[in-house]
Amino acid sequence: MIRHAIIAASLMLAAPLAANAQDGAGTAAGATTGAVGGALVGGPVGAVVGGVAGAIVGGISDDRRSRFRGYVVEEQVPTYRVEREVIVGTELPPGTVRYYEVPAEYGVSEYRYTVVNERTVLVDPATNRIVQIID
């Protein structure tokens, strides 16, 4: 039964996802990150939902991650400590973490970045939720 629900959800969400994909690499990175985060929180169904949501959200593509990590190190951004687990979907406590603009060359100007528990993350500043972990 769960298997059928997963397949149905995947098929229903695949068409809009394909139509909205602008950057294939960013979409793939977002889908992978979202699926892992969703699986941790909600098991197999969470993986499907998280993967689709992550693909829609996007993020910094795999081929740009290394360069972006280097950029963050050069900027000497301090790491903030939070008690929560650093996974995609985690809401960072408002007012406790400073966000920085992502340079335009990385193609995710709607997000901000910061370093939390020594991990670079992209954050949706409207919700304070982590949308991608840059490892």
URNOR-V643823 format. One record per pair of residues at least 24 apart in sequence whose C-alpha atoms are under 6 Angstrom apart, sorted by sequence separation. I is the first residue (numbers start at 0). GAP is how many residues later the second one is. If there is no record, write none. Layout:
{{I:GAP} {I:GAP}}
//
This chain:
{{29:24} {30:24} {29:25} {26:28} {29:28} {29:29} {26:31} {25:32} {28:32} {25:33} {25:34} {25:35} {80:35} {24:36} {78:36} {79:36} {80:36} {91:36} {78:37} {79:37} {90:37} {90:38} {78:39} {89:39} {88:40} {89:40} {88:41} {87:42} {87:43} {87:44} {36:51}}
//
